[in-house]
């Protein structure tokens, strides 16, 4: 397999008043029309769990179960993973000056963001809750 790289396109910012993803300048053009979507999927690097131990963990016990069950890491949402990549669907509130304001995210302040994708029908939201740009309808043909 050829080696490859992953480069952050921005980072998570969380303060008392807001939660947003600040996109690095070279990638801002890639945000065109993102505000037309109601939800986005954010891929981020679980930087606080990027350790040799966490990358080697293949069996985990999910928290908050009434009876603990050990399961494979690929059958869980554990932050301990061979490649510590987080994935979160968030509600997009607004876009301003390269910042994507979201309702919440399960990442920490300063977390590197790897990619953003629009949330589309067929995922787990009811169709009535999904907002799409007009041009999306033409893709169905």
MODELLER restraints for C-alpha pairs under 7 A, 6 or more apart:
rsr = mdl.restraints
at = mdl.atoms
rsr.add(forms.Gaussian(group=physical.xy_distance, feature=features.Distance(at['CA:7:A'], at['CA:114:A']), mean=6.39, stdev=0.5))
rsr.add(forms.Gaussian(group=physical.xy_distance, feature=features.Distance(at['CA:8:A'], at['CA:112:A']), mean=5.62, stdev=0.5))
rsr.add(forms.Gaussian(group=physical.xy_distance, feature=features.Distance(at['CA:8:A'], at['CA:113:A']), mean=5.33, stdev=0.5))
rsr.add(forms.Gaussian(group=physical.xy_distance, feature=features.Distance(at['CA:8:A'], at['CA:114:A']), mean=4.66, stdev=0.5))
rsr.add(forms.Gaussian(group=physical.xy_distance, feature=features.Distance(at['CA:9:A'], at['CA:23:A']), mean=5.84, stdev=0.5))
rsr.add(forms.Gaussian(group=physical.xy_distance, feature=features.Distance(at['CA:9:A'], at['CA:24:A']), mean=5.61, stdev=0.5))
rsr.add(forms.Gaussian(group=physical.xy_distance, feature=features.Distance(at['CA:9:A'], at['CA:27:A']), mean=6.34, stdev=0.5))
rsr.add(forms.Gaussian(group=physical.xy_distance, feature=features.Distance(at['CA:9:A'], at['CA:113:A']), mean=5.82, stdev=0.5))
rsr.add(forms.Gaussian(group=physical.xy_distance, feature=features.Distance(at['CA:9:A'], at['CA:114:A']), mean=5.61, stdev=0.5))
rsr.add(forms.Gaussian(group=physical.xy_distance, feature=features.Distance(at['CA:9:A'], at['CA:115:A']), mean=6.63, stdev=0.5))
rsr.add(forms.Gaussian(group=physical.xy_distance, feature=features.Distance(at['CA:10:A'], at['CA:21:A']), mean=6.64, stdev=0.5))
rsr.add(forms.Gaussian(group=physical.xy_distance, feature=features.Distance(at['CA:10:A'], at['CA:22:A']), mean=5.35, stdev=0.5))
rsr.add(forms.Gaussian(group=physical.xy_distance, feature=features.Distance(at['CA:10:A'], at['CA:23:A']), mean=4.09, stdev=0.5))
rsr.add(forms.Gaussian(group=physical.xy_distance, feature=features.Distance(at['CA:10:A'], at['CA:24:A']), mean=4.91, stdev=0.5))
rsr.add(forms.Gaussian(group=physical.xy_distance, feature=features.Distance(at['CA:10:A'], at['CA:112:A']), mean=6.07, stdev=0.5))
rsr.add(forms.Gaussian(group=physical.xy_distance, feature=features.Distance(at['CA:10:A'], at['CA:113:A']), mean=5.08, stdev=0.5))
rsr.add(forms.Gaussian(group=physical.xy_distance, feature=features.Distance(at['CA:11:A'], at['CA:21:A']), mean=5.58, stdev=0.5))
rsr.add(forms.Gaussian(group=physical.xy_distance, feature=features.Distance(at['CA:11:A'], at['CA:22:A']), mean=5.47, stdev=0.5))
rsr.add(forms.Gaussian(group=physical.xy_distance, feature=features.Distance(at['CA:11:A'], at['CA:23:A']), mean=6.68, stdev=0.5))
rsr.add(forms.Gaussian(group=physical.xy_distance, feature=features.Distance(at['CA:11:A'], at['CA:110:A']), mean=5.62, stdev=0.5))
rsr.add(forms.Gaussian(group=physical.xy_distance, feature=features.Distance(at['CA:11:A'], at['CA:111:A']), mean=5.39, stdev=0.5))
rsr.add(forms.Gaussian(group=physical.xy_distance, feature=features.Distance(at['CA:11:A'], at['CA:112:A']), mean=4.47, stdev=0.5))
rsr.add(forms.Gaussian(group=physical.xy_distance, feature=features.Distance(at['CA:11:A'], at['CA:113:A']), mean=4.97, stdev=0.5))
rsr.add(forms.Gaussian(group=physical.xy_distance, feature=features.Distance(at['CA:12:A'], at['CA:20:A']), mean=6.02, stdev=0.5))
rsr.add(forms.Gaussian(group=physical.xy_distance, feature=features.Distance(at['CA:12:A'], at['CA:21:A']), mean=4.57, stdev=0.5))
rsr.add(forms.Gaussian(group=physical.xy_distance, feature=features.Distance(at['CA:12:A'], at['CA:22:A']), mean=6.38, stdev=0.5))
rsr.add(forms.Gaussian(group=physical.xy_distance, feature=features.Distance(at['CA:12:A'], at['CA:108:A']), mean=6.92, stdev=0.5))
rsr.add(forms.Gaussian(group=physical.xy_distance, feature=features.Distance(at['CA:12:A'], at['CA:109:A']), mean=5.36, stdev=0.5))
rsr.add(forms.Gaussian(group=physical.xy_distance, feature=features.Distance(at['CA:12:A'], at['CA:110:A']), mean=5.20, stdev=0.5))
rsr.add(forms.Gaussian(group=physical.xy_distance, feature=features.Distance(at['CA:12:A'], at['CA:111:A']), mean=5.20, stdev=0.5))
rsr.add(forms.Gaussian(group=physical.xy_distance, feature=features.Distance(at['CA:12:A'], at['CA:112:A']), mean=6.58, stdev=0.5))
rsr.add(forms.Gaussian(group=physical.xy_distance, feature=features.Distance(at['CA:12:A'], at['CA:113:A']), mean=6.77, stdev=0.5))
rsr.add(forms.Gaussian(group=physical.xy_distance, feature=features.Distance(at['CA:13:A'], at['CA:19:A']), mean=5.86, stdev=0.5))
rsr.add(forms.Gaussian(group=physical.xy_distance, feature=features.Distance(at['CA:13:A'], at['CA:20:A']), mean=5.32, stdev=0.5))
rsr.add(forms.Gaussian(group=physical.xy_distance, feature=features.Distance(at['CA:13:A'], at['CA:21:A']), mean=5.89, stdev=0.5))
rsr.add(forms.Gaussian(group=physical.xy_distance, feature=features.Distance(at['CA:13:A'], at['CA:22:A']), mean=6.84, stdev=0.5))
rsr.add(forms.Gaussian(group=physical.xy_distance, feature=features.Distance(at['CA:13:A'], at['CA:109:A']), mean=4.87, stdev=0.5))
rsr.add(forms.Gaussian(group=physical.xy_distance, feature=features.Distance(at['CA:13:A'], at['CA:110:A']), mean=5.92, stdev=0.5))
rsr.add(forms.Gaussian(group=physical.xy_distance, feature=features.Distance(at['CA:14:A'], at['CA:20:A']), mean=6.50, stdev=0.5))
rsr.add(forms.Gaussian(group=physical.xy_distance, feature=features.Distance(at['CA:14:A'], at['CA:109:A']), mean=5.12, stdev=0.5))
rsr.add(forms.Gaussian(group=physical.xy_distance, feature=features.Distance(at['CA:19:A'], at['CA:101:A']), mean=5.94, stdev=0.5))
rsr.add(forms.Gaussian(group=physical.xy_distance, feature=features.Distance(at['CA:19:A'], at['CA:102:A']), mean=5.81, stdev=0.5))
rsr.add(forms.Gaussian(group=physical.xy_distance, feature=features.Distance(at['CA:19:A'], at['CA:103:A']), mean=6.75, stdev=0.5))
rsr.add(forms.Gaussian(group=physical.xy_distance, feature=features.Distance(at['CA:19:A'], at['CA:104:A']), mean=6.11, stdev=0.5))
rsr.add(forms.Gaussian(group=physical.xy_distance, feature=features.Distance(at['CA:20:A'], at['CA:99:A']), mean=6.20, stdev=0.5))
rsr.add(forms.Gaussian(group=physical.xy_distance, feature=features.Distance(at['CA:20:A'], at['CA:100:A']), mean=5.22, stdev=0.5))
rsr.add(forms.Gaussian(group=physical.xy_distance, feature=features.Distance(at['CA:20:A'], at['CA:101:A']), mean=4.16, stdev=0.5))
rsr.add(forms.Gaussian(group=physical.xy_distance, feature=features.Distance(at['CA:20:A'], at['CA:102:A']), mean=5.52, stdev=0.5))
rsr.add(forms.Gaussian(group=physical.xy_distance, feature=features.Distance(at['CA:21:A'], at['CA:99:A']), mean=5.52, stdev=0.5))
rsr.add(forms.Gaussian(group=physical.xy_distance, feature=features.Distance(at['CA:21:A'], at['CA:100:A']), mean=5.03, stdev=0.5))
rsr.add(forms.Gaussian(group=physical.xy_distance, feature=features.Distance(at['CA:21:A'], at['CA:101:A']), mean=6.53, stdev=0.5))
rsr.add(forms.Gaussian(group=physical.xy_distance, feature=features.Distance(at['CA:22:A'], at['CA:98:A']), mean=6.07, stdev=0.5))
rsr.add(forms.Gaussian(group=physical.xy_distance, feature=features.Distance(at['CA:22:A'], at['CA:99:A']), mean=4.55, stdev=0.5))
rsr.add(forms.Gaussian(group=physical.xy_distance, feature=features.Distance(at['CA:22:A'], at['CA:100:A']), mean=6.55, stdev=0.5))
rsr.add(forms.Gaussian(group=physical.xy_distance, feature=features.Distance(at['CA:23:A'], at['CA:98:A']), mean=5.42, stdev=0.5))
rsr.add(forms.Gaussian(group=physical.xy_distance, feature=features.Distance(at['CA:23:A'], at['CA:99:A']), mean=6.14, stdev=0.5))
rsr.add(forms.Gaussian(group=physical.xy_distance, feature=features.Distance(at['CA:28:A'], at['CA:98:A']), mean=5.68, stdev=0.5))
rsr.add(forms.Gaussian(group=physical.xy_distance, feature=features.Distance(at['CA:35:A'], at['CA:94:A']), mean=6.54, stdev=0.5))
rsr.add(forms.Gaussian(group=physical.xy_distance, feature=features.Distance(at['CA:35:A'], at['CA:95:A']), mean=6.07, stdev=0.5))
rsr.add(forms.Gaussian(group=physical.xy_distance, feature=features.Distance(at['CA:36:A'], at['CA:132:A']), mean=6.04, stdev=0.5))
rsr.add(forms.Gaussian(group=physical.xy_distance, feature=features.Distance(at['CA:36:A'], at['CA:133:A']), mean=5.10, stdev=0.5))
rsr.add(forms.Gaussian(group=physical.xy_distance, feature=features.Distance(at['CA:37:A'], at['CA:118:A']), mean=6.61, stdev=0.5))
rsr.add(forms.Gaussian(group=physical.xy_distance, feature=features.Distance(at['CA:37:A'], at['CA:131:A']), mean=5.39, stdev=0.5))
rsr.add(forms.Gaussian(group=physical.xy_distance, feature=features.Distance(at['CA:37:A'], at['CA:132:A']), mean=5.02, stdev=0.5))
rsr.add(forms.Gaussian(group=physical.xy_distance, feature=features.Distance(at['CA:37:A'], at['CA:133:A']), mean=6.41, stdev=0.5))
rsr.add(forms.Gaussian(group=physical.xy_distance, feature=features.Distance(at['CA:38:A'], at['CA:91:A']), mean=5.99, stdev=0.5))
rsr.add(forms.Gaussian(group=physical.xy_distance, feature=features.Distance(at['CA:38:A'], at['CA:92:A']), mean=5.43, stdev=0.5))
rsr.add(forms.Gaussian(group=physical.xy_distance, feature=features.Distance(at['CA:38:A'], at['CA:130:A']), mean=6.09, stdev=0.5))
rsr.add(forms.Gaussian(group=physical.xy_distance, feature=features.Distance(at['CA:38:A'], at['CA:131:A']), mean=4.77, stdev=0.5))
rsr.add(forms.Gaussian(group=physical.xy_distance, feature=features.Distance(at['CA:38:A'], at['CA:132:A']), mean=6.86, stdev=0.5))
rsr.add(forms.Gaussian(group=physical.xy_distance, feature=features.Distance(at['CA:39:A'], at['CA:89:A']), mean=6.81, stdev=0.5))
rsr.add(forms.Gaussian(group=physical.xy_distance, feature=features.Distance(at['CA:39:A'], at['CA:90:A']), mean=5.54, stdev=0.5))
rsr.add(forms.Gaussian(group=physical.xy_distance, feature=features.Distance(at['CA:39:A'], at['CA:91:A']), mean=4.37, stdev=0.5))
rsr.add(forms.Gaussian(group=physical.xy_distance, feature=features.Distance(at['CA:39:A'], at['CA:92:A']), mean=5.07, stdev=0.5))
rsr.add(forms.Gaussian(group=physical.xy_distance, feature=features.Distance(at['CA:39:A'], at['CA:118:A']), mean=6.54, stdev=0.5))
rsr.add(forms.Gaussian(group=physical.xy_distance, feature=features.Distance(at['CA:39:A'], at['CA:119:A']), mean=5.37, stdev=0.5))
rsr.add(forms.Gaussian(group=physical.xy_distance, feature=features.Distance(at['CA:40:A'], at['CA:89:A']), mean=5.71, stdev=0.5))
rsr.add(forms.Gaussian(group=physical.xy_distance, feature=features.Distance(at['CA:40:A'], at['CA:90:A']), mean=5.57, stdev=0.5))
rsr.add(forms.Gaussian(group=physical.xy_distance, feature=features.Distance(at['CA:40:A'], at['CA:91:A']), mean=6.53, stdev=0.5))
rsr.add(forms.Gaussian(group=physical.xy_distance, feature=features.Distance(at['CA:40:A'], at['CA:92:A']), mean=6.46, stdev=0.5))
rsr.add(forms.Gaussian(group=physical.xy_distance, feature=features.Distance(at['CA:40:A'], at['CA:116:A']), mean=6.73, stdev=0.5))
rsr.add(forms.Gaussian(group=physical.xy_distance, feature=features.Distance(at['CA:40:A'], at['CA:117:A']), mean=5.72, stdev=0.5))
rsr.add(forms.Gaussian(group=physical.xy_distance, feature=features.Distance(at['CA:40:A'], at['CA:118:A']), mean=4.51, stdev=0.5))
rsr.add(forms.Gaussian(group=physical.xy_distance, feature=features.Distance(at['CA:40:A'], at['CA:119:A']), mean=4.78, stdev=0.5))
rsr.add(forms.Gaussian(group=physical.xy_distance, feature=features.Distance(at['CA:41:A'], at['CA:87:A']), mean=6.82, stdev=0.5))
rsr.add(forms.Gaussian(group=physical.xy_distance, feature=features.Distance(at['CA:41:A'], at['CA:88:A']), mean=5.61, stdev=0.5))
rsr.add(forms.Gaussian(group=physical.xy_distance, feature=features.Distance(at['CA:41:A'], at['CA:89:A']), mean=4.40, stdev=0.5))
rsr.add(forms.Gaussian(group=physical.xy_distance, feature=features.Distance(at['CA:41:A'], at['CA:90:A']), mean=6.37, stdev=0.5))
rsr.add(forms.Gaussian(group=physical.xy_distance, feature=features.Distance(at['CA:41:A'], at['CA:116:A']), mean=5.67, stdev=0.5))
rsr.add(forms.Gaussian(group=physical.xy_distance, feature=features.Distance(at['CA:41:A'], at['CA:117:A']), mean=5.09, stdev=0.5))
rsr.add(forms.Gaussian(group=physical.xy_distance, feature=features.Distance(at['CA:41:A'], at['CA:118:A']), mean=6.05, stdev=0.5))
rsr.add(forms.Gaussian(group=physical.xy_distance, feature=features.Distance(at['CA:41:A'], at['CA:119:A']), mean=5.91, stdev=0.5))
rsr.add(forms.Gaussian(group=physical.xy_distance, feature=features.Distance(at['CA:42:A'], at['CA:87:A']), mean=5.63, stdev=0.5))
rsr.add(forms.Gaussian(group=physical.xy_distance, feature=features.Distance(at['CA:42:A'], at['CA:88:A']), mean=5.25, stdev=0.5))
rsr.add(forms.Gaussian(group=physical.xy_distance, feature=features.Distance(at['CA:42:A'], at['CA:89:A']), mean=6.33, stdev=0.5))
rsr.add(forms.Gaussian(group=physical.xy_distance, feature=features.Distance(at['CA:42:A'], at['CA:115:A']), mean=6.09, stdev=0.5))
rsr.add(forms.Gaussian(group=physical.xy_distance, feature=features.Distance(at['CA:42:A'], at['CA:116:A']), mean=4.73, stdev=0.5))
rsr.add(forms.Gaussian(group=physical.xy_distance, feature=features.Distance(at['CA:42:A'], at['CA:117:A']), mean=6.63, stdev=0.5))
rsr.add(forms.Gaussian(group=physical.xy_distance, feature=features.Distance(at['CA:43:A'], at['CA:85:A']), mean=6.67, stdev=0.5))
rsr.add(forms.Gaussian(group=physical.xy_distance, feature=features.Distance(at['CA:43:A'], at['CA:86:A']), mean=5.56, stdev=0.5))
rsr.add(forms.Gaussian(group=physical.xy_distance, feature=features.Distance(at['CA:43:A'], at['CA:87:A']), mean=4.62, stdev=0.5))
rsr.add(forms.Gaussian(group=physical.xy_distance, feature=features.Distance(at['CA:43:A'], at['CA:88:A']), mean=6.70, stdev=0.5))
rsr.add(forms.Gaussian(group=physical.xy_distance, feature=features.Distance(at['CA:43:A'], at['CA:113:A']), mean=6.11, stdev=0.5))
rsr.add(forms.Gaussian(group=physical.xy_distance, feature=features.Distance(at['CA:43:A'], at['CA:114:A']), mean=5.43, stdev=0.5))
rsr.add(forms.Gaussian(group=physical.xy_distance, feature=features.Distance(at['CA:43:A'], at['CA:115:A']), mean=5.13, stdev=0.5))
rsr.add(forms.Gaussian(group=physical.xy_distance, feature=features.Distance(at['CA:43:A'], at['CA:116:A']), mean=6.23, stdev=0.5))
rsr.add(forms.Gaussian(group=physical.xy_distance, feature=features.Distance(at['CA:44:A'], at['CA:85:A']), mean=5.69, stdev=0.5))
rsr.add(forms.Gaussian(group=physical.xy_distance, feature=features.Distance(at['CA:44:A'], at['CA:86:A']), mean=4.96, stdev=0.5))
rsr.add(forms.Gaussian(group=physical.xy_distance, feature=features.Distance(at['CA:44:A'], at['CA:87:A']), mean=6.40, stdev=0.5))
rsr.add(forms.Gaussian(group=physical.xy_distance, feature=features.Distance(at['CA:44:A'], at['CA:111:A']), mean=6.99, stdev=0.5))
rsr.add(forms.Gaussian(group=physical.xy_distance, feature=features.Distance(at['CA:44:A'], at['CA:112:A']), mean=5.79, stdev=0.5))
rsr.add(forms.Gaussian(group=physical.xy_distance, feature=features.Distance(at['CA:44:A'], at['CA:113:A']), mean=4.25, stdev=0.5))
rsr.add(forms.Gaussian(group=physical.xy_distance, feature=features.Distance(at['CA:44:A'], at['CA:114:A']), mean=5.06, stdev=0.5))
rsr.add(forms.Gaussian(group=physical.xy_distance, feature=features.Distance(at['CA:45:A'], at['CA:84:A']), mean=5.88, stdev=0.5))
rsr.add(forms.Gaussian(group=physical.xy_distance, feature=features.Distance(at['CA:45:A'], at['CA:85:A']), mean=4.82, stdev=0.5))
rsr.add(forms.Gaussian(group=physical.xy_distance, feature=features.Distance(at['CA:45:A'], at['CA:86:A']), mean=5.95, stdev=0.5))
rsr.add(forms.Gaussian(group=physical.xy_distance, feature=features.Distance(at['CA:45:A'], at['CA:111:A']), mean=6.66, stdev=0.5))
rsr.add(forms.Gaussian(group=physical.xy_distance, feature=features.Distance(at['CA:45:A'], at['CA:112:A']), mean=5.56, stdev=0.5))
rsr.add(forms.Gaussian(group=physical.xy_distance, feature=features.Distance(at['CA:45:A'], at['CA:113:A']), mean=6.35, stdev=0.5))
rsr.add(forms.Gaussian(group=physical.xy_distance, feature=features.Distance(at['CA:45:A'], at['CA:114:A']), mean=6.72, stdev=0.5))
rsr.add(forms.Gaussian(group=physical.xy_distance, feature=features.Distance(at['CA:46:A'], at['CA:79:A']), mean=6.73, stdev=0.5))
rsr.add(forms.Gaussian(group=physical.xy_distance, feature=features.Distance(at['CA:46:A'], at['CA:84:A']), mean=5.08, stdev=0.5))
rsr.add(forms.Gaussian(group=physical.xy_distance, feature=features.Distance(at['CA:46:A'], at['CA:85:A']), mean=5.73, stdev=0.5))
rsr.add(forms.Gaussian(group=physical.xy_distance, feature=features.Distance(at['CA:46:A'], at['CA:86:A']), mean=5.98, stdev=0.5))
rsr.add(forms.Gaussian(group=physical.xy_distance, feature=features.Distance(at['CA:47:A'], at['CA:111:A']), mean=6.58, stdev=0.5))
rsr.add(forms.Gaussian(group=physical.xy_distance, feature=features.Distance(at['CA:49:A'], at['CA:79:A']), mean=6.54, stdev=0.5))
rsr.add(forms.Gaussian(group=physical.xy_distance, feature=features.Distance(at['CA:49:A'], at['CA:80:A']), mean=6.32, stdev=0.5))
rsr.add(forms.Gaussian(group=physical.xy_distance, feature=features.Distance(at['CA:49:A'], at['CA:84:A']), mean=6.89, stdev=0.5))
rsr.add(forms.Gaussian(group=physical.xy_distance, feature=features.Distance(at['CA:50:A'], at['CA:84:A']), mean=6.18, stdev=0.5))
rsr.add(forms.Gaussian(group=physical.xy_distance, feature=features.Distance(at['CA:54:A'], at['CA:80:A']), mean=4.52, stdev=0.5))
rsr.add(forms.Gaussian(group=physical.xy_distance, feature=features.Distance(at['CA:54:A'], at['CA:81:A']), mean=6.08, stdev=0.5))
rsr.add(forms.Gaussian(group=physical.xy_distance, feature=features.Distance(at['CA:55:A'], at['CA:80:A']), mean=6.09, stdev=0.5))
rsr.add(forms.Gaussian(group=physical.xy_distance, feature=features.Distance(at['CA:55:A'], at['CA:81:A']), mean=4.98, stdev=0.5))
rsr.add(forms.Gaussian(group=physical.xy_distance, feature=features.Distance(at['CA:55:A'], at['CA:82:A']), mean=4.05, stdev=0.5))
rsr.add(forms.Gaussian(group=physical.xy_distance, feature=features.Distance(at['CA:55:A'], at['CA:83:A']), mean=6.53, stdev=0.5))
rsr.add(forms.Gaussian(group=physical.xy_distance, feature=features.Distance(at['CA:56:A'], at['CA:82:A']), mean=6.12, stdev=0.5))
rsr.add(forms.Gaussian(group=physical.xy_distance, feature=features.Distance(at['CA:57:A'], at['CA:80:A']), mean=6.20, stdev=0.5))
rsr.add(forms.Gaussian(group=physical.xy_distance, feature=features.Distance(at['CA:57:A'], at['CA:81:A']), mean=6.51, stdev=0.5))
rsr.add(forms.Gaussian(group=physical.xy_distance, feature=features.Distance(at['CA:58:A'], at['CA:72:A']), mean=5.70, stdev=0.5))
rsr.add(forms.Gaussian(group=physical.xy_distance, feature=features.Distance(at['CA:58:A'], at['CA:73:A']), mean=5.06, stdev=0.5))
rsr.add(forms.Gaussian(group=physical.xy_distance, feature=features.Distance(at['CA:59:A'], at['CA:70:A']), mean=6.30, stdev=0.5))
rsr.add(forms.Gaussian(group=physical.xy_distance, feature=features.Distance(at['CA:59:A'], at['CA:71:A']), mean=5.49, stdev=0.5))
rsr.add(forms.Gaussian(group=physical.xy_distance, feature=features.Distance(at['CA:59:A'], at['CA:72:A']), mean=4.59, stdev=0.5))
rsr.add(forms.Gaussian(group=physical.xy_distance, feature=features.Distance(at['CA:59:A'], at['CA:73:A']), mean=5.45, stdev=0.5))
rsr.add(forms.Gaussian(group=physical.xy_distance, feature=features.Distance(at['CA:60:A'], at['CA:70:A']), mean=5.41, stdev=0.5))
rsr.add(forms.Gaussian(group=physical.xy_distance, feature=features.Distance(at['CA:60:A'], at['CA:71:A']), mean=5.49, stdev=0.5))
rsr.add(forms.Gaussian(group=physical.xy_distance, feature=features.Distance(at['CA:60:A'], at['CA:72:A']), mean=6.20, stdev=0.5))
rsr.add(forms.Gaussian(group=physical.xy_distance, feature=features.Distance(at['CA:60:A'], at['CA:73:A']), mean=5.91, stdev=0.5))
rsr.add(forms.Gaussian(group=physical.xy_distance, feature=features.Distance(at['CA:61:A'], at['CA:68:A']), mean=6.31, stdev=0.5))
rsr.add(forms.Gaussian(group=physical.xy_distance, feature=features.Distance(at['CA:61:A'], at['CA:69:A']), mean=5.57, stdev=0.5))
rsr.add(forms.Gaussian(group=physical.xy_distance, feature=features.Distance(at['CA:61:A'], at['CA:70:A']), mean=4.52, stdev=0.5))
rsr.add(forms.Gaussian(group=physical.xy_distance, feature=features.Distance(at['CA:61:A'], at['CA:71:A']), mean=6.16, stdev=0.5))
rsr.add(forms.Gaussian(group=physical.xy_distance, feature=features.Distance(at['CA:62:A'], at['CA:76:A']), mean=6.93, stdev=0.5))
rsr.add(forms.Gaussian(group=physical.xy_distance, feature=features.Distance(at['CA:73:A'], at['CA:81:A']), mean=6.61, stdev=0.5))
rsr.add(forms.Gaussian(group=physical.xy_distance, feature=features.Distance(at['CA:88:A'], at['CA:105:A']), mean=6.72, stdev=0.5))
rsr.add(forms.Gaussian(group=physical.xy_distance, feature=features.Distance(at['CA:90:A'], at['CA:102:A']), mean=6.24, stdev=0.5))
rsr.add(forms.Gaussian(group=physical.xy_distance, feature=features.Distance(at['CA:90:A'], at['CA:103:A']), mean=6.55, stdev=0.5))
rsr.add(forms.Gaussian(group=physical.xy_distance, feature=features.Distance(at['CA:90:A'], at['CA:104:A']), mean=6.58, stdev=0.5))
rsr.add(forms.Gaussian(group=physical.xy_distance, feature=features.Distance(at['CA:90:A'], at['CA:105:A']), mean=6.62, stdev=0.5))
rsr.add(forms.Gaussian(group=physical.xy_distance, feature=features.Distance(at['CA:91:A'], at['CA:102:A']), mean=5.54, stdev=0.5))
rsr.add(forms.Gaussian(group=physical.xy_distance, feature=features.Distance(at['CA:91:A'], at['CA:103:A']), mean=5.57, stdev=0.5))
rsr.add(forms.Gaussian(group=physical.xy_distance, feature=features.Distance(at['CA:92:A'], at['CA:100:A']), mean=6.92, stdev=0.5))
rsr.add(forms.Gaussian(group=physical.xy_distance, feature=features.Distance(at['CA:92:A'], at['CA:101:A']), mean=6.15, stdev=0.5))
rsr.add(forms.Gaussian(group=physical.xy_distance, feature=features.Distance(at['CA:92:A'], at['CA:102:A']), mean=4.73, stdev=0.5))
rsr.add(forms.Gaussian(group=physical.xy_distance, feature=features.Distance(at['CA:92:A'], at['CA:103:A']), mean=6.81, stdev=0.5))
rsr.add(forms.Gaussian(group=physical.xy_distance, feature=features.Distance(at['CA:93:A'], at['CA:101:A']), mean=5.41, stdev=0.5))
rsr.add(forms.Gaussian(group=physical.xy_distance, feature=features.Distance(at['CA:93:A'], at['CA:102:A']), mean=5.25, stdev=0.5))
rsr.add(forms.Gaussian(group=physical.xy_distance, feature=features.Distance(at['CA:93:A'], at['CA:103:A']), mean=6.61, stdev=0.5))
rsr.add(forms.Gaussian(group=physical.xy_distance, feature=features.Distance(at['CA:94:A'], at['CA:100:A']), mean=6.18, stdev=0.5))
rsr.add(forms.Gaussian(group=physical.xy_distance, feature=features.Distance(at['CA:94:A'], at['CA:101:A']), mean=5.27, stdev=0.5))
rsr.add(forms.Gaussian(group=physical.xy_distance, feature=features.Distance(at['CA:95:A'], at['CA:101:A']), mean=6.10, stdev=0.5))
rsr.add(forms.Gaussian(group=physical.xy_distance, feature=features.Distance(at['CA:121:A'], at['CA:127:A']), mean=6.39, stdev=0.5))
